[in-house]
């Protein structure tokens, strides 16, 4: 399934949350997330603009595979995801087939949902607060950028790798 999203960097968290709520979005989660990124020793997944992530928050644990399709204004990735029951055993399987854990990151994520979009506010150490807007189309995302009165210069079609690099941090994903 395609994931269509943008990142809005350096947001004022309180202001954005108030705007989302005033526009009818509903908060449905606030969670601590741990993400582990895997690749082969030759970094072939990264070279192919792919990523393999093992993530946990609360009771949910899942594996996500992504492949970049486009980053022209809006980030579009082919995304496959499956729940797993055990993070440690899943990592052992990855290691057994030759994958290596390349990085691990933690964040606090606050989630909001409207009828047509998902909004995720992420707080990582050493990175200004940012928000992702995910929807079924570029048109819906652009509608929300306008509704939220977001400065176009803060809208980025970045993945995590580009976001962290922008702030001088090296994170594998």
N, C-alpha and C positions, 0 to 999 in steps of 0.2 A: 504494500500500500504506500502511496506517496505521502510524504510529510511535507507540508507547505507552511513555511514560517519565516519570520524575521525576528531579529533581536533589536530591542530599543535600549541603547546604552545610557548609562549615567542618569537614571531616572530619579525623581523625587518620589520615594516609595509612598509616603503619606498622601501626596497629591494624586498620584496615579490610582491608588486604592480608592480614594474618595470619588474620583471621576468614574472608575469602573462601577462602583456601587450606585452612583447617581444615574448611570446609563443602564442600570438593570442587571448587570453581571452579578453573579452570586459566588461568594467564597465557599469552596467546598473542601479545602484541605490546606494544612500547613504541616510540613514534614521535613525531617532530616533525611537526606539522601546520601548514600555512599555509592560511588561508581568506580568500577575497575575496568581498565581498558587493556585489551589483549591484541597481540600481533605476533607474527613469526619473527625470528631473529633478523631476517633481511628486510623487515618492515614492508613486506609486499602489500599488506592491506592498506597501509597508509599511502603507499605509492600509487595504488589503484583508487585512491579517494574513497576508501571503505573504512568502516570502523566496526569493532566488535566490543560490546560493552556488557558487563554484568552489573546489575544495579539492585539495591535493596532500599526499601523504606517501609517502616511499619512492618506488617506481616507479609508484604508483597516482595517477591524476588523474581527477577526476569532477565533474560538475555535479549539484547537488541543488536541487530545487524543493520548497518546503514551503508548506502552507496550514493555518493553525490551525483545528482542529475544536472542541476543548474544552480548558479549563484548570481544570476543576472537580475539584481533588484530584489528578488525573493529567493530564499533558499529552498530548493526542492531536492528531497532525497527519497530514494526507495528505502522503505523501512520495514523490516520484519521483526516481530517480537513474539516471545513465548515465555510463559511463566515457568519457573523452576521451583522445586521444593527446598533445595539446599544449596546455598552459595558455595560452601567449601567443597562439596562433592562436584559441583559444576566446574569450579576452577580446576580441580584435579583432572577432570576429563579434558579440559582445554590444554593443560600442561602435558598430559599423556599423548596428545596428538601433535605436540611440537609448538604450541603457542606459548608465549611468555607474557607475564603481566608487565605492562609497560608503564602504567600509572594508576594512581588511586586518588580520587578527589571527593570532598564532602561539601555539601551545601545545605542551606535551608531554602525550601521552595514553598511559596504560597500560591495556591491555584484558585482561579476564578473561571467561571463559565458563563457564556451568554448563549442565546439560541443558536448562534452560528460561529462562535469562536472560543478558543481556549487561551487563557492568559496565565502565564507562569512568571512569577517574580522570584528571581534567584539572588541569593546572598552567599557569596564565596569570600573566603579570606583574601585580602589584598586586591580585590576587584570591586569597583563601584557597582552598586545595585543595578541590575538590569532586568528587563522583562522580555519574554518571548510572546509573540502573538502567532497562534497557529489556527488555520482555517482550511476549508476545502478549496479556496481559490485566492488568487492574488487580488481580485476585486473586493472580496470580503475583508482581507487584511488592510487594503488601502482605505476602505470605508472606516474601519476602526482607527486607523492612524489619524484620519481627518476628525472623527468624532472625539478622539482623545486629545486633539490639538497638539500632536507630537511634531517636533521639529524634524524635518526630513533628514537633516544631517546626523541625527541620532539613530536613524533606521539603517540597520546593517543586515546584509544577507550572509551572515557569518555562521560558521559552526563554532564549536567550543575552541578548537585549535586557533582560529583567527582571533577570537575574542581575547583569549589569554595572551596571545602574542602582542596584541594591541597595547596591553598593559605591561609588557616586558616580562611576562611569565612563560616559562616553558612547561606546557602540559601536553602530554602525548596525544590525547584523543583526537 
